[in-house]
Amino acid sequence: MKLYSLVRSSASLVALYGSLFSETLFSFPKLHILTSAIFILILTKLLYNLLWRTNQVYLIDFACYQPPSYLRASVASNVEHIAQNKNMDDKSREFASKVFLRSCVGSSSCFPSVLHYIVPEPTLQASREEVEDILFTLVEDLFRKTNIMNPKDIDILIVNCSLFCPTPSISSMIINKFKLRSNISSYNLSGMGCSAGLVSVSLAEDLLKVHKNSLALMLSVESISNNSYLGKNRSMLLTNSLFRMGGAAILLSNRHQDRKFAKYSLQHIIRTTMAYDDQSYQSVFQEPDEDGLIGVSLAREITSVAGKALTTNITRLGPLVLPYSEQLKFGLAYIWRKICPPAKRNKNIYVPNLKKAFKHFCIHAGGRAVIDVVQKSLCLTKEDSEASRMTLFRYGNTSSSSVWYELCYIEAKGRMKTGDSVWQIAFGSGFKCNSAVWKCISEINPTVRSAWSDRIHKYPVEVPEVFDC
């Protein structure tokens, strides 16, 4: 109703000044006519900006967790742990070791302390301590970077963590630790997989449309302390080789005064779920194995499922971001395949040139196979997927926070420039594919302390297909 009233009053003002302008068009000297015309143009521009601002979501800044070096889990130590696992038979040990050596996750990635024991002892308390350590560190770091002196300035809190859902909730942990307001809009998302970070962005956008002049704190984390699989089911052993410790904190705002401090503005958020399809729904599934040990299985078809979800997502995103020339080419190619029988047999489908819409790409670091499929499907170059591959190598699959490590990498390399568009692509259980498009609206300082600043000069590196140990 407020927006409707604003539009009505704005229209009335424009009509009033238009009437005054027409009345004085022939009675004022030319200078006065020109002045009146300029005034009306300025007024129209101000009204347009006022209406446009109401829907803008700004990303002020973000922080990625950098685990302490003593939690580093080298490839050799992981293989040693596998050899000591008495729940596995010889074939399972051989398979698990092979997967670790081919995971493309390097020796700089980290496990929480409980998983460093030769015989891991996962507990609820260990998971709680892991999440508290990551999120408390992140929030303090983000508040310091954004000059948030009073935590009560936060109006909205959104936390996402798929596999750890304690009582009280993780969002309550944050409220208790930082003494946030009693009337804060607080949300805790669970079970939504590696794409939950962009689900949180979507939720934050919707909330910021309703709650004017607000700050939203978004936290993405995954707990692996209590979710490491210790059995011998091969499809469940894959997750052990990929997932590592990590998290991200993001500060969003719809306040116009924050635009001059913000790094990015949100352009589009597109969510796709394939849960209606049984194969997609079961491609990432948590369940007990034949021995009663709980794990998350990854189906062999997961790459094809991800490809289908990505295609569906791009179908909605493309018309919003691609230039008309690319849309026309794609449309003509699609029609030609429909009406020409020989074209139907050609498996090479025209792929729009996405580089005409995006300068940077943040592909979820779910594993080498996933990155390979996306790079090939979108006709991207090695440099386009560099941030994803280096994130996988150094930090592993940090679940919903991986796309933020990738954005941090691009910034630290000094590649992000004002006006650049970046596309974050996240995949998750369900099966889901979510996209977020951001536009850089300020100059990014690559020397600022971050999760990459300590050794960004050493990257990119050549990641071997098989590690030595």
Secondary structure, DSSP 4 states (H G I P E B T S, - for coil): -HHHHHHHHHHHHHHHHHHHHHHHTTTS-HHHHHHHHHHHHHHHHHHHHHHHHTT--EEEEEEE----GGGB--HHHHHHHHHT-TTS-HHHHHHHHHHHHTS---TT-B--GGGGSSS----HHHHHHHHHHHHHHHHHHHHHHHT---GGG--EEEEE-SS---SS-HHHHHHHHHT--TT-EEEEE-S-GGGHHHHHHHHHHHHHHHSSS-EEEEEEE---TT----S--HHHHHHHHHB---EEEEEEE--GGGTTT-SEEEEEEEEEE-TTSHHHHTSEEEEE-TTS-EEEEE-TTHHHHHHHHHHHHHHHHHHHHS-HHHHHHHHHHHHHHHH-HHHHH--------GGGT-SEEEE--S-HHHHHHHHHHTT--TTTTHHHHHHHHHH-B-GGGHHHHHHHHHHHTT---TT-EEEEEEEETTTEEEEEEEEE-S---TTS--SSTTTGGG-S-PPPSS---
